[in-house]
């Protein structure tokens, strides 16, 4: 528990130090929030872990963008796959045996992201999110192995369902290869604020990276060119 809080605190301090280098952050945020908001939405897929086993997470965000510096809105995340995690029960005793756990979760989150650095080639921001959702853990006995794969009982011998309250913070960076083709990467930490006894299943580092296309920029350029040609036809 203390290790996870330390990681969160470290990322937060790093974020605030970077903020300080960019000027009066809170004054800038207040100024940007006075701008007229624009609708924005995007996918926010990522990788994370359940008991140190990597899993994939689907994510999507919809909300408002202020001055292209602040995004504020609602995000949704859910596990795409449920990687099996091998565990030992009654370890070190004559009754020791093995079982496999599957973890899944989904949650909605209020998400705030502030871009504190913006240049011709780089955009760096810090996202925060707090959400509510549900999580499930299913434990299965191992019947046998077949070509390196677990053969499990048809029904779990233990199942847990619980409410989650995840808090997230991180840092994202985007490099603009062209104004419309980019490479972005980000990482952060998700801390579940409820049922701490199951934090190894639901609290973990998350990360993402990949190339992207900014269709909004392409649309605006095409629209501007089309309108320009249309006007030429009238004159």
C-alpha positions in Angstrom: 0.0 0.0 0.0 2.7 2.5 1.0 4.7 1.6 -2.1 1.7 2.5 -4.3 1.1 5.8 -2.5 4.8 6.6 -2.9 4.7 6.0 -6.6 1.6 8.3 -6.9 3.3 10.9 -4.8 6.5 10.8 -6.9 4.6 11.2 -10.2 2.6 14.1 -8.7 5.8 15.9 -7.5 7.4 15.3 -10.9 4.4 16.8 -12.6 4.3 19.8 -10.3 8.1 20.4 -10.8 7.6 20.4 -14.6 4.6 22.8 -14.1 6.8 25.2 -12.2 9.2 25.4 -15.1 6.5 26.6 -17.4 5.3 29.6 -15.4 2.2 30.4 -13.3 0.3 27.2 -13.9 -2.9 28.0 -12.1 -3.2 31.4 -13.7 -2.7 29.8 -17.1 -5.4 27.2 -16.4 -7.8 29.9 -15.2 -7.2 31.8 -18.4 -7.7 28.8 -20.7 -10.9 27.8 -19.0 -12.4 31.2 -19.9 -12.0 30.3 -23.6 -15.0 28.9 -25.6 -15.0 25.1 -25.2 -14.9 22.9 -28.3 -16.2 19.3 -28.5 -13.5 16.6 -28.4 -13.4 12.9 -28.3 -10.7 10.2 -28.8 -9.8 6.6 -28.0 -7.5 6.1 -25.0 -6.4 2.5 -25.1 -3.6 1.4 -22.8 -1.8 -1.5 -21.2 -1.8 -2.2 -17.5 -1.3 -5.1 -15.1 -3.2 -7.5 -12.9 -1.0 -9.3 -10.3 2.0 -8.3 -12.4 0.5 -9.9 -15.5 0.0 -7.5 -18.5 -3.5 -6.9 -19.7 -5.1 -4.7 -22.4 -7.6 -1.9 -21.6 -10.0 -0.3 -23.9 -10.5 3.4 -23.3 -12.5 6.3 -24.7 -12.9 9.9 -23.8 -15.6 12.5 -24.7 -15.7 16.1 -23.4 -14.7 19.7 -24.0 -11.4 21.2 -25.0 -10.4 24.7 -23.9 -7.9 26.6 -26.0 -6.4 23.2 -27.1 -4.7 23.1 -23.7 -7.2 21.6 -21.3 -9.5 18.6 -21.8 -12.3 18.0 -19.4 -14.9 15.3 -19.7 -15.9 11.7 -19.1 -13.8 8.7 -19.9 -14.6 4.9 -19.9 -12.2 2.1 -19.4 -12.6 -1.7 -19.4 -10.3 -4.7 -19.6 -10.2 -6.3 -23.0 -8.6 -9.6 -22.1 -8.3 -11.6 -18.9 -4.8 -13.1 -18.7 -4.6 -16.1 -16.4 -2.5 -15.6 -13.2 -1.1 -18.7 -11.5 -1.3 -18.7 -7.7 -0.4 -21.1 -4.9 -2.8 -21.9 -2.1 -1.5 -23.1 1.3 2.0 -22.5 0.1 4.7 -24.5 2.0 2.2 -26.9 3.6 1.3 -30.6 2.7 -2.0 -29.3 1.3 -0.4 -26.8 -1.2 -2.1 -26.7 -4.6 -2.4 -24.3 -7.5 -5.2 -22.2 -8.9 -5.6 -19.7 -11.7 -7.1 -16.2 -11.2 -8.9 -14.0 -13.9 -9.4 -10.3 -13.2 -11.6 -7.9 -15.1 -12.9 -4.4 -14.3 -14.6 -1.4 -15.9 -15.2 2.1 -14.7 -16.3 5.6 -15.7 -14.0 8.5 -14.7 -14.1 12.3 -14.7 -10.9 13.2 -16.5 -8.9 16.4 -16.5 -5.8 16.9 -18.7 -3.6 20.0 -18.8 -1.1 20.5 -21.6 1.7 22.6 -19.9 4.1 22.5 -22.8 3.2 23.1 -26.5 5.8 23.8 -29.2 6.0 23.1 -33.0 7.1 19.5 -32.4 6.2 18.6 -28.8 3.1 18.5 -26.6 3.4 17.4 -23.0 0.4 17.1 -20.6 -0.6 15.7 -17.3 -3.9 13.8 -17.0 -5.8 13.2 -13.8 -8.9 11.0 -13.4 -11.2 9.8 -10.6 -13.8 7.2 -11.3 -16.3 4.6 -10.1 -16.8 1.1 -11.4 -16.9 -2.6 -10.7 -14.3 -5.4 -10.6 -14.5 -9.1 -10.7 -12.0 -11.9 -9.7 -12.7 -15.5 -10.5 -10.5 -18.3 -9.2 -10.4 -21.7 -10.8 -8.8 -25.0 -9.8 -6.4 -26.6 -12.3 -7.5 -30.0 -13.5 -4.5 -30.7 -15.7 -2.1 -29.4 -18.3 -2.6 -29.9 -22.1 0.3 -28.9 -24.3 1.4 -26.2 -21.9 -2.1 -24.8 -21.4 -4.2 -25.0 -18.2 -7.3 -27.2 -18.2 -9.6 -25.6 -15.6 -12.7 -26.6 -13.9 -15.8 -25.4 -15.7 -16.9 -23.2 -12.8 -14.8 -21.0 -10.4 -14.5 -22.2 -6.9 -14.3 -18.6 -5.7 -15.7 -15.4 -7.2 -15.4 -11.8 -5.9 -17.3 -8.8 -7.1 -16.7 -5.3 -5.7 -17.1 -1.6 -6.3 -14.0 0.3 -7.4 -13.0 3.9 -6.9 -9.8 4.3 -9.1 -7.7 7.5 -9.0 -5.2 8.0 -11.8 -2.4 10.5 -12.6 0.3 10.4 -15.2 2.1 12.2 -17.9 1.7 12.1 -21.7 4.0 13.3 -24.5 3.3 13.7 -28.2 5.8 14.3 -30.9 4.5 15.8 -34.1 6.2 14.1 -37.1 3.9 16.2 -39.3 1.0 18.4 -38.2 -1.4 15.4 -38.7 0.9 12.3 -38.1 2.2 11.9 -34.6 3.8 9.5 -32.1 2.6 9.6 -28.6 3.4 7.8 -25.3 2.3 8.1 -21.8 2.4 6.4 -18.4 0.9 6.8 -15.0 -0.5 4.9 -12.0 -4.0 3.8 -11.2 -4.8 3.5 -7.4 -8.0 1.8 -6.3 -9.3 3.8 -3.3 -11.6 0.9 -2.1 -11.0 -2.7 -1.1 -7.2 -2.2 -0.6 -6.9 -6.0 0.1 -7.4 -6.5 -3.7 -5.1 -3.7 -4.9 -2.7 -6.2 -6.5 -5.5 -6.9 -8.9 -6.8 -3.4 -9.5 -4.0 -0.9 -8.7 -1.1 -0.8 -11.1 1.1 1.2 -13.5 -0.5 1.9 -16.9 1.2 2.9 -20.1 0.6 3.4 -23.8 2.5 4.3 -27.0 1.8 4.4 -30.7 1.4 6.4 -33.9 -1.7 8.4 -34.5 -3.4 10.5 -37.2 -5.1 13.8 -36.4 -8.2 13.6 -38.6 -9.5 16.9 -37.2 -6.5 18.7 -38.7 -7.0 16.9 -42.0 -10.7 17.8 -42.1 -10.0 21.5 -41.4 -7.3 21.7 -44.1 -9.7 20.0 -46.7 -12.6 22.2 -45.6 -10.4 25.4 -45.9 -9.2 24.3 -49.4 -12.7 23.4 -50.6 -14.2 26.7 -49.3 -11.4 28.6 -51.0 -12.0 26.9 -54.3 -15.8 27.4 -54.0 -15.2 31.1 -53.4 -13.0 31.3 -56.5 -15.8 30.0 -58.6 -18.0 32.9 -57.6 -15.5 35.6 -58.4 
